[in-house]
Amino acid sequence: MRIDRAGREDLPALAQLKWQDVPRDLTAGRSLDTYTAELGDWWQAHARTHVAFVARAEEDDRIVGAAWVALVPRVPRPGAVDRISADIQSVFVLPEHRGRGAGRGLVAAACAHAVSVGAERITVHSSEAAVGLYQKLGFADSPRLRQFLAPTTAAPESA
C-alpha cells in the first residue's frame, strides 16, 4: 500500500470512493459524472484549506482509499497570530482492502501534513468501528470538545 497526496488527476477516483461511501438513497437519481464535476469545483474552491491523500494498491496502483484533512484558521491570541486546527474527514477504504494498513497510513499522512503546517489540534468524527484505529494513532477523547448537531434550518437559541 502506498500513500500519496492526491492530485487533480485523482479526482475521478476520489469521487468514486466518496460515491461508494454514502447510502444508496443519497445517490439515487444522481450521476457520478455530475458529482465528480461538483467535487472538482468544490476542491478547487477549497484547495487552500482541504488536502486529500490516497492509498494506492501495490499490485496495480489503483486508488483504494482516501482521507481529507481540513485546515481551519483560528482566532489569533496575543503571542500566537497564526493559529490552525485541523479536522480529519471522509476517511474511506474499499472493503476488500481494509485491514491492510491503508486507513492507518491515510490518517497518519493527513495528521503529518496538519502538523507540518502548524495545526495545534487535530479532530476527527469517527465511526464506531474506527475508534480503535484513531486511539492507536494517538487520538483521545476530550471532555471539553462539544458538538452541536444543527437542525436543518434553526440556529441554537440564546441562553
Backbone as a printed PyTorch tensor [residue, N CA C, xyz], in Angstrom:
tensor([[[  0.8500,  -1.1750,   0.0000],
         [  0.0000,   0.0000,   0.0000],
         [  0.8950,   1.2370,   0.0000]],

        [[  0.6290,   2.1500,  -0.9180],
         [  1.3880,   3.3970,  -0.9740],
         [  0.4350,   4.5580,  -0.7100]],

        [[  0.8510,   5.4870,   0.1330],
         [  0.0450,   6.6600,   0.4530],
         [  0.6690,   7.8720,  -0.2300]],

        [[ -0.1410,   8.6200,  -0.9700],
         [  0.3110,   9.8180,  -1.6790],
         [ -0.6550,  10.9650,  -1.4210]],

        [[ -0.1320,  12.1730,  -1.5570],
         [ -1.0170,  13.3340,  -1.5840],
         [ -1.7520,  13.2910,  -2.9240]],

        [[ -3.0520,  13.4670,  -2.8900],
         [ -3.8520,  13.3880,  -4.1140],
         [ -3.6340,  14.6220,  -4.9750]],

        [[ -3.7100,  14.4130,  -6.2730],
         [ -3.6480,  15.5000,  -7.2410],
         [ -4.9400,  15.5540,  -8.0320]],

        [[ -5.0700,  16.5680,  -8.8560],
         [ -6.2940,  16.7230,  -9.6490],
         [ -6.5600,  15.5000, -10.5250]],

        [[ -5.4980,  14.8190, -10.9410],
         [ -5.6750,  13.6250, -11.7750],
         [ -6.3700,  12.4980, -11.0130]],

        [[ -6.3990,  12.5880,  -9.6910],
         [ -7.0420,  11.5680,  -8.8600],
         [ -8.5190,  11.8560,  -8.6100]],

        [[ -9.0190,  12.9680,  -9.1220],
         [-10.3970,  13.3750,  -8.8630],
         [-11.4320,  12.2940,  -9.1880]],

        [[-11.3880,  11.6400, -10.3530],
         [-12.4030,  10.6160, -10.6190],
         [-12.4110,   9.4980,  -9.5700]],

        [[-11.2400,   9.0650,  -9.1320],
         [-11.1790,   8.0060,  -8.1180],
         [-11.6650,   8.5130,  -6.7660]],

        [[-11.3290,   9.7530,  -6.4100],
         [-11.8200,  10.3270,  -5.1520],
         [-13.3450,  10.4010,  -5.1580]],

        [[-13.9070,  10.8210,  -6.2780],
         [-15.3640,  10.8990,  -6.3890],
         [-15.9920,   9.5110,  -6.2940]],

        [[-15.3990,   8.5360,  -6.9570],
         [-15.9120,   7.1620,  -6.9170],
         [-15.9120,   6.6220,  -5.4920]],

        [[-14.8310,   6.8530,  -4.7520],
         [-14.7600,   6.3830,  -3.3650],
         [-15.8380,   7.0370,  -2.5090]],

        [[-15.9860,   8.3470,  -2.6260],
         [-16.9950,   9.0500,  -1.8340],
         [-18.3880,   8.5720,  -2.2160]],

        [[-18.6050,   8.3260,  -3.4900],
         [-19.8830,   7.8260,  -4.0040],
         [-20.2150,   6.4860,  -3.3440]],

        [[-19.2040,   5.6280,  -3.2150],
         [-19.4130,   4.3090,  -2.6120],
         [-19.6010,   4.3780,  -1.0990]],

        [[-19.1790,   5.4750,  -0.4840],
         [-19.1980,   5.6000,   0.9700],
         [-20.5080,   6.1670,   1.5140]],

        [[-21.4340,   6.5270,   0.6530],
         [-22.6970,   7.0940,   1.1300],
         [-23.8400,   6.1120,   0.8760]],

        [[-24.9060,   6.2210,   1.6570],
         [-26.0580,   5.3370,   1.4290],
         [-26.6210,   5.5100,   0.0190]],

        [[-27.0850,   4.4190,  -0.5430],
         [-27.5970,   4.4080,  -1.9170],
         [-28.6960,   5.4450,  -2.1440]],

        [[-29.5270,   5.7140,  -1.1370],
         [-30.6100,   6.6700,  -1.3550],
         [-30.0760,   8.0830,  -1.6250]],

        [[-28.8520,   8.3780,  -1.2190],
         [-28.2720,   9.6950,  -1.4880],
         [-27.7570,   9.8190,  -2.9200]],

        [[-27.5340,   8.6870,  -3.5760],
         [-27.0580,   8.7350,  -4.9600],
         [-28.1670,   8.4300,  -5.9700]],

        [[-29.3140,   7.9970,  -5.4900],
         [-30.4180,   7.6540,  -6.3920],
         [-30.8100,   8.8730,  -7.2270]],

        [[-30.9070,   8.6590,  -8.5240],
         [-31.3040,   9.7320,  -9.4240],
         [-30.2020,  10.7390,  -9.7160]],

        [[-29.0050,  10.4750,  -9.2210],
         [-27.8720,  11.3810,  -9.4470],
         [-26.8550,  10.6820, -10.3420]],

        [[-25.9970,  11.4610, -10.9300],
         [-24.9810,  10.9350, -11.8300],
         [-23.6020,  11.0500, -11.1850]],

        [[-22.8120,   9.9850, -11.2640],
         [-21.4420,  10.0250, -10.7610],
         [-20.6330,  11.0840, -11.5100]],

        [[-20.8580,  11.2230, -12.8000],
         [-20.1400,  12.2460, -13.5700],
         [-20.4520,  13.6500, -13.0560]],

        [[-21.7230,  13.8980, -12.7530],
         [-22.1080,  15.2060, -12.2070],
         [-21.4540,  15.4200, -10.8550]],

        [[-21.4850,  14.3910, -10.0070],
         [-20.8520,  14.5180,  -8.6900],
         [-19.3440,  14.7520,  -8.8280]],

        [[-18.7060,  14.0660,  -9.7580],
         [-17.2680,  14.2560,  -9.9720],
         [-16.9750,  15.7110, -10.3220]],

        [[-17.7770,  16.2960, -11.1850],
         [-17.5980,  17.7090, -11.5460],
         [-17.8420,  18.6100, -10.3370]],

        [[-18.8780,  18.3000,  -9.5570],
         [-19.1710,  19.0970,  -8.3550],
         [-18.0250,  19.0170,  -7.3510]],

        [[-17.5020,  17.8110,  -7.1390],
         [-16.3820,  17.6430,  -6.2190],
         [-15.1610,  18.4050,  -6.7300]],

        [[-14.9240,  18.3540,  -8.0270],
         [-13.8000,  19.0790,  -8.6070],
         [-13.9180,  20.5850,  -8.4000]],

        [[-15.1110,  21.1170,  -8.6200],
         [-15.3370,  22.5510,  -8.3970],
         [-15.1420,  22.9000,  -6.9230]],

        [[-15.6830,  22.0610,  -6.0460],
         [-15.5570,  22.2970,  -4.6010],
         [-14.0910,  22.2560,  -4.1830]],

        [[-13.3640,  21.2570,  -4.6630],
         [-11.9580,  21.1080,  -4.2890],
         [-11.1440,  22.3110,  -4.7640]],

        [[-11.4230,  22.7610,  -5.9680],
         [-10.7110,  23.9280,  -6.4800],
         [-10.9890,  25.1450,  -5.6010]],

        [[-12.2280,  25.3180,  -5.1780],
         [-12.5940,  26.4590,  -4.3330],
         [-11.9980,  26.3520,  -2.9290]],

        [[-11.6990,  25.1250,  -2.4840],
         [-11.2050,  24.8960,  -1.1220],
         [ -9.7780,  24.3450,  -1.0910]],

        [[ -9.0430,  24.5360,  -2.1560],
         [ -7.7030,  23.9480,  -2.2640],
         [ -6.7480,  24.4260,  -1.1760]],

        [[ -6.9490,  25.6170,  -0.6660],
         [ -6.0560,  26.1320,   0.3860],
         [ -6.3570,  25.5160,   1.7500]],

        [[ -7.5620,  25.0010,   1.9280],
         [ -7.9560,  24.5000,   3.2490],
         [ -8.1800,  22.9950,   3.3140]],

        [[ -8.2720,  22.3250,   2.1940],
         [ -8.5640,  20.8900,   2.1860],
         [ -7.5520,  20.1450,   1.3190]],

        [[ -6.8860,  19.1770,   1.9300],
         [ -5.8750,  18.3730,   1.2470],
         [ -6.3220,  16.9160,   1.3120]],

        [[ -6.2410,  16.2300,   0.1880],
         [ -6.6320,  14.8190,   0.1290],
         [ -5.3940,  13.9360,   0.0080]],

        [[ -5.5060,  12.7550,   0.5940],
         [ -4.4770,  11.7250,   0.4820],
         [ -5.1430,  10.4680,  -0.0420]],

        [[ -4.3970,   9.6880,  -0.8230],
         [ -4.9340,   8.4540,  -1.3890],
         [ -4.0380,   7.2750,  -1.0440]],

        [[ -4.6640,   6.1150,  -0.9200],
         [ -3.9480,   4.8480,  -0.7510],
         [ -4.0150,   4.1270,  -2.0870]],

        [[ -2.8540,   3.7030,  -2.5690],
         [ -2.7750,   3.0050,  -3.8550],
         [ -2.3800,   1.5490,  -3.6200]],

        [[ -3.0800,   0.6520,  -4.2900],
         [ -2.7740,  -0.7720,  -4.1910],
         [ -1.4170,  -1.0450,  -4.8210]],

        [[ -0.6120,  -1.8570,  -4.1580],
         [  0.7310,  -2.1900,  -4.6610],
         [  0.6750,  -2.8590,  -6.0320]],

        [[ -0.2870,  -3.7580,  -6.2090],
         [ -0.2990,  -4.5830,  -7.4160],
         [ -0.6470,  -3.8220,  -8.6910]],

        [[ -1.5010,  -2.7960,  -8.6040],
         [ -1.9130,  -2.1150,  -9.8380],
         [ -1.9800,  -0.5960,  -9.7150]],

        [[ -1.5480,  -0.0530,  -8.5890],
         [ -1.5130,   1.3980,  -8.3630],
         [ -2.9050,   2.0230,  -8.3180]],

        [[ -3.9350,   1.1780,  -8.2370],
         [ -5.3160,   1.6660,  -8.1910],
         [ -5.5860,   2.3180,  -6.8420]],

        [[ -6.3400,   3.4080,  -6.8420],
         [ -6.6980,   4.0880,  -5.5960],
         [ -7.7780,   3.2770,  -4.8930]],

        [[ -7.4710,   2.8620,  -3.6530],
         [ -8.3810,   2.0060,  -2.8920],
         [ -8.8460,   2.6590,  -1.5930]],

        [[ -8.3640,   3.8660,  -1.3220],
         [ -8.7790,   4.5730,  -0.1190],
         [ -8.3960,   6.0350,  -0.2000]],

        [[ -9.0430,   6.8310,   0.6390],
         [ -8.7550,   8.2670,   0.6570],
         [ -9.0600,   8.8370,   2.0270]],

        [[ -8.4430,   9.9620,   2.3060],
         [ -8.7240,  10.7430,   3.5130],
         [ -8.4580,  12.2050,   3.1920]],

        [[ -9.1980,  13.0740,   3.8100],
         [ -9.0360,  14.5160,   3.6430],
         [ -8.6620,  15.1190,   4.9860]],

        [[ -7.9060,  16.1990,   4.9410],
         [ -7.6550,  16.9850,   6.1480],
         [ -8.0840,  18.4150,   5.8430]],

        [[ -8.9550,  18.9380,   6.7130],
         [ -9.4160,  20.3210,   6.5990],
         [ -8.6120,  21.1680,   7.5720]],

        [[ -8.0260,  22.2270,   7.0630],
         [ -7.2340,  23.1390,   7.8850],
         [ -8.0830,  24.3670,   8.1810]],

        [[ -8.2370,  24.6580,   9.4650],
         [ -9.1450,  25.7120,   9.8980],
         [ -8.3680,  26.7970,  10.6330]],

        [[ -8.3090,  28.0120,  10.0700],
         [ -7.6480,  29.1000,  10.7980],
         [ -8.4110,  29.3930,  12.0890]],

        [[ -7.6580,  29.6980,  13.1440],
         [ -8.2650,  30.0120,  14.4420],
         [ -8.0600,  31.4860,  14.7610]],

        [[ -8.8900,  31.9950,  15.6140],
         [ -8.7860,  33.3890,  16.0360],
         [ -7.4270,  33.6030,  16.6990]],

        [[ -6.7080,  34.6420,  16.2920],
         [ -5.4010,  34.9020,  16.9140],
         [ -5.5490,  35.2340,  18.3960]],

        [[ -4.5090,  34.9260,  19.1240],
         [ -4.4360,  35.3540,  20.5230],
         [ -3.0890,  36.0560,  20.6920]],

        [[ -2.9370,  36.8400,  21.7300],
         [ -1.6530,  37.5170,  21.9260],
         [ -0.5020,  36.5120,  21.9310]],

        [[  0.4790,  36.7680,  21.0990],
         [  1.6340,  35.8850,  21.0090],
         [  1.4690,  34.7290,  20.0460]],

        [[  0.2880,  34.5500,  19.5010],
         [  0.0360,  33.4510,  18.5530],
         [ -0.9750,  33.9300,  17.5110]],

        [[ -0.4580,  34.5870,  16.4940],
         [ -1.3350,  35.1610,  15.4790],
         [ -1.7760,  34.1160,  14.4550]],

        [[ -0.8620,  33.2430,  14.0520],
         [ -1.1700,  32.2320,  13.0350],
         [ -1.5000,  30.9080,  13.7030]],

        [[ -2.7570,  30.7290,  14.0360],
         [ -3.2040,  29.5060,  14.7030],
         [ -4.0410,  28.6840,  13.7270]],

        [[ -3.8350,  27.3820,  13.7650],
         [ -4.5640,  26.4760,  12.8700],
         [ -4.9990,  25.2470,  13.6620]],

        [[ -6.2110,  24.7940,  13.3900],
         [ -6.6760,  23.4850,  13.8280],
         [ -6.9190,  22.6620,  12.5700]],

        [[ -7.0350,  21.3710,  12.7340],
         [ -7.2910,  20.5010,  11.5860],
         [ -8.3620,  19.4880,  11.9500]],

        [[ -9.0450,  19.0110,  10.9440],
         [-10.0840,  18.0040,  11.1200],
         [ -9.8920,  16.9470,  10.0370]],

        [[ -9.7830,  15.6990,  10.4480],
         [ -9.6810,  14.5830,   9.5010],
         [-11.0930,  14.2710,   9.0180]],

        [[-11.2690,  14.1560,   7.7050],
         [-12.6040,  13.9820,   7.1360],
         [-12.6090,  12.9200,   6.0390]],

        [[-13.7630,  12.2990,   5.8860],
         [-14.0360,  11.4010,   4.7530],
         [-12.9750,  10.3290,   4.5480]],

        [[-12.6040,   9.6560,   5.6270],
         [-11.6760,   8.5230,   5.5100],
         [-12.4910,   7.3240,   5.0350]],

        [[-12.0620,   6.7230,   3.9430],
         [-12.7790,   5.5680,   3.4080],
         [-11.7930,   4.6710,   2.6840]],

        [[-11.8810,   3.3790,   2.9610],
         [-11.0740,   2.3660,   2.2760],
         [-12.0440,   1.3260,   1.7280]],

        [[-11.8350,   0.9160,   0.4910],
         [-12.6930,  -0.1190,  -0.0920],
         [-12.7040,  -1.3420,   0.8190]],

        [[-13.8730,  -1.9450,   1.0150],
         [-13.9780,  -3.0680,   1.9560],
         [-12.9550,  -4.1780,   1.7260]],

        [[-12.6690,  -4.5020,   0.4780],
         [-11.7410,  -5.6040,   0.1970],
         [-10.2850,  -5.2430,   0.4940]],

        [[-10.0070,  -3.9930,   0.8190],
         [ -8.6410,  -3.5610,   1.1400],
         [ -8.4850,  -3.1560,   2.6030]],

        [[ -9.5250,  -3.3410,   3.3880],
         [ -9.4490,  -2.9850,   4.8080],
         [ -8.6110,  -4.0060,   5.5650]],

        [[ -8.0320,  -3.5640,   6.6660],
         [ -7.2220,  -4.4440,   7.4950],
         [ -5.7980,  -4.6210,   7.0000]],

        [[ -5.3780,  -3.8240,   6.0240],
         [ -4.0280,  -3.9350,   5.4560],
         [ -3.1800,  -2.6890,   5.7090]],

        [[ -3.6760,  -1.7880,   6.5450],
         [ -2.8970,  -0.6020,   6.8900],
         [ -3.2110,   0.6440,   6.0910]],

        [[ -4.1550,   0.5630,   5.1610],
         [ -4.4720,   1.7400,   4.3430],
         [ -5.0630,   2.8600,   5.1950]],

        [[ -6.0240,   2.5310,   6.0320],
         [ -6.6420,   3.5520,   6.8840],
         [ -5.6250,   4.2030,   7.7990]],

        [[ -4.8060,   3.3810,   8.4200],
         [ -3.7560,   3.8950,   9.3100],
         [ -2.8120,   4.8230,   8.5370]],

        [[ -2.3850,   4.3980,   7.3590],
         [ -1.4750,   5.2130,   6.5590],
         [ -2.0940,   6.5240,   6.1120]],

        [[ -3.3590,   6.4760,   5.7240],
         [ -4.0500,   7.6870,   5.2910],
         [ -4.1780,   8.6980,   6.4260]],

        [[ -4.6210,   8.2190,   7.5870],
         [ -4.7970,   9.1240,   8.7290],
         [ -3.4460,   9.6630,   9.1880]],

        [[ -2.4310,   8.8090,   9.2140],
         [ -1.0930,   9.2600,   9.6160],
         [ -0.5740,  10.3330,   8.6580]],

        [[ -0.7850,  10.1530,   7.3570],
         [ -0.3300,  11.1480,   6.3780],
         [ -1.0830,  12.4630,   6.5440]],

        [[ -2.3860,  12.3800,   6.7470],
         [ -3.1830,  13.5930,   6.9420],
         [ -2.7510,  14.3280,   8.2070]],

        [[ -2.4940,  13.5820,   9.2780],
         [ -2.0340,  14.1970,  10.5350],
         [ -0.6530,  14.8190,  10.3640]],

        [[  0.2390,  14.1200,   9.6880],
         [  1.5900,  14.6500,   9.4710],
         [  1.5270,  15.9610,   8.6900]],

        [[  0.6590,  16.0100,   7.6980],
         [  0.5070,  17.2540,   6.9340],
         [ -0.0170,  18.3710,   7.8330]],

        [[ -1.0300,  18.0720,   8.6240],
         [ -1.6010,  19.0880,   9.5170],
         [ -0.5470,  19.6320,  10.4750]],

        [[  0.2360,  18.7440,  11.0530],
         [  1.2930,  19.1660,  11.9760],
         [  2.3360,  20.0030,  11.2340]],

        [[  2.6640,  19.6110,  10.0070],
         [  3.7020,  20.3240,   9.2470],
         [  3.3120,  21.7640,   8.9170]],

        [[  2.0180,  22.0450,   8.8630],
         [  1.5790,  23.4170,   8.5910],
         [  1.1930,  24.1540,   9.8660]],

        [[  1.4400,  23.5290,  11.0150],
         [  1.2620,  24.2200,  12.2860],
         [ -0.0150,  23.9630,  13.0430]],

        [[ -0.7700,  22.9370,  12.6840],
         [ -2.0110,  22.6620,  13.4190],
         [ -1.7090,  22.3400,  14.8800]],

        [[ -2.4310,  23.0070,  15.7680],
         [ -2.2880,  22.7930,  17.2060],
         [ -3.1130,  21.6060,  17.6860]],

        [[ -4.1900,  21.3370,  16.9820],
         [ -5.1380,  20.3020,  17.3900],
         [ -5.6910,  19.6580,  16.1280]],

        [[ -5.8680,  18.3470,  16.1890],
         [ -6.4690,  17.6160,  15.0730],
         [ -7.6420,  16.8310,  15.6370]],

        [[ -8.8090,  16.9940,  15.0310],
         [-10.0000,  16.2870,  15.4750],
         [-10.4700,  15.3300,  14.3840]],

        [[-11.3300,  14.4220,  14.7760],
         [-11.9570,  13.5110,  13.8260],
         [-13.3050,  13.0940,  14.3920]],

        [[-14.2910,  12.9640,  13.5230],
         [-15.5800,  12.3900,  13.8940],
         [-15.5360,  10.9590,  13.3800]],

        [[-15.3650,  10.0210,  14.2890],
         [-15.0950,   8.6340,  13.9230],
         [-16.3510,   7.7800,  13.8750]],

        [[-16.3260,   6.7920,  13.0050],
         [-17.3310,   5.7360,  13.0860],
         [-16.9780,   4.8790,  14.3000]],

        [[-17.9340,   4.1560,  14.7940],
         [-17.6830,   3.2750,  15.9450],
         [-16.5900,   2.2590,  15.6160]],

        [[-16.6190,   1.7450,  14.3990],
         [-15.6500,   0.7160,  14.0020],
         [-14.2150,   1.2360,  13.9600]],

        [[-14.0330,   2.5310,  13.7440],
         [-12.6830,   3.0780,  13.5890],
         [-12.1050,   3.6930,  14.8630]],

        [[-12.8500,   3.6830,  15.9550],
         [-12.3670,   4.2970,  17.2030],
         [-11.0110,   3.7260,  17.6040]],

        [[-10.8490,   2.4200,  17.5460],
         [ -9.5890,   1.7800,  17.9270],
         [ -8.4180,   2.2520,  17.0810]],

        [[ -8.6390,   2.4040,  15.7910],
         [ -7.5890,   2.9000,  14.8990],
         [ -7.1300,   4.2810,  15.3450]],

        [[ -8.0770,   5.1570,  15.5940],
         [ -7.7130,   6.5190,  15.9920],
         [ -7.0100,   6.5290,  17.3460]],

        [[ -7.4420,   5.6880,  18.2520],
         [ -6.7620,   5.6090,  19.5550],
         [ -5.3170,   5.1500,  19.3800]],

        [[ -5.0920,   4.1650,  18.5270],
         [ -3.7260,   3.6820,  18.2800],
         [ -2.8430,   4.7630,  17.6600]],

        [[ -3.4510,   5.6940,  16.9610],
         [ -2.6980,   6.7770,  16.3290],
         [ -2.5380,   7.9940,  17.2490]],

        [[ -3.0270,   7.8740,  18.4820],
         [ -2.8220,   8.9460,  19.4530],
         [ -4.0080,   9.8520,  19.7010]],

        [[ -5.1220,   9.6040,  19.0500],
         [ -6.3190,  10.4010,  19.3170],
         [ -6.9040,   9.9740,  20.6600]],

        [[ -7.4290,  10.9320,  21.3950],
         [ -8.0200,  10.6460,  22.7030],
         [ -9.3500,  11.3800,  22.8180]],

        [[-10.2170,  10.8550,  23.6670],
         [-11.4710,  11.5400,  23.9480],
         [-11.1650,  12.8520,  24.6550]],

        [[-11.9810,  13.8500,  24.4060],
         [-11.8060,  15.1420,  25.0580],
         [-13.0660,  15.4820,  25.8390]],

        [[-12.9300,  15.7160,  27.1330],
         [-14.1200,  16.0660,  27.9140],
         [-14.6210,  17.4820,  27.6150]],

        [[-13.8250,  18.2820,  26.9050],
         [-14.2320,  19.6650,  26.6410],
         [-14.6870,  19.9060,  25.2100]],

        [[-14.4360,  18.9950,  24.3210],
         [-14.8450,  19.1790,  22.9290],
         [-16.3170,  18.8170,  22.7990]],

        [[-17.0970,  19.7380,  22.3400],
         [-18.5400,  19.5280,  22.1970],
         [-18.9440,  19.7630,  20.7470]],

        [[-20.0480,  19.1850,  20.3840],
         [-20.5800,  19.4430,  19.0520],
         [-22.0600,  19.7520,  19.1550]],

        [[-22.5140,  20.5780,  18.2650],
         [-23.9220,  20.9170,  18.1480],
         [-24.3890,  20.3870,  16.8100]],

        [[-25.3520,  19.4960,  16.8300],
         [-25.9020,  18.9560,  15.5880],
         [-27.0750,  19.8350,  15.1880]],

        [[-26.8610,  20.6430,  14.1900],
         [-27.8480,  21.6310,  13.7880],
         [-29.0590,  20.9850,  13.1390]],

        [[-30.2350,  21.4380,  13.5410],
         [-31.4240,  21.0360,  12.7870],
         [-31.3130,  21.6480,  11.3900]],

        [[-32.1550,  21.2540,  10.5050],
         [-31.9920,  21.6720,   9.1170],
         [-32.0590,  23.1770,   8.9120]],

        [[-32.8050,  23.9120,   9.7270],
         [-32.9360,  25.3470,   9.4660],
         [-32.7090,  26.2430,  10.6730]],

        [[-32.8090,  25.7370,  11.8760],
         [-32.7760,  26.6020,  13.0610],
         [-31.3820,  26.6960,  13.6640]],

        [[-31.0600,  27.8490,  14.2050],
         [-29.8180,  28.0590,  14.9510],
         [-30.1230,  27.8880,  16.4360]],

        [[-29.0970,  27.6450,  17.2630],
         [-29.3560,  27.4950,  18.6960],
         [-29.9000,  28.7920,  19.2830]],

        [[-30.7930,  28.6440,  20.2520],
         [-31.3560,  29.8200,  20.9180],
         [-30.3360,  30.4140,  21.8670]],

        [[-30.4140,  31.7240,  22.0550],
         [-29.5250,  32.3930,  23.0040],
         [-29.8550,  31.9480,  24.4120]],

        [[-28.8210,  31.8520,  25.2280],
         [-29.0430,  31.4450,  26.6190],
         [-29.3550,  32.6510,  27.4690]]])
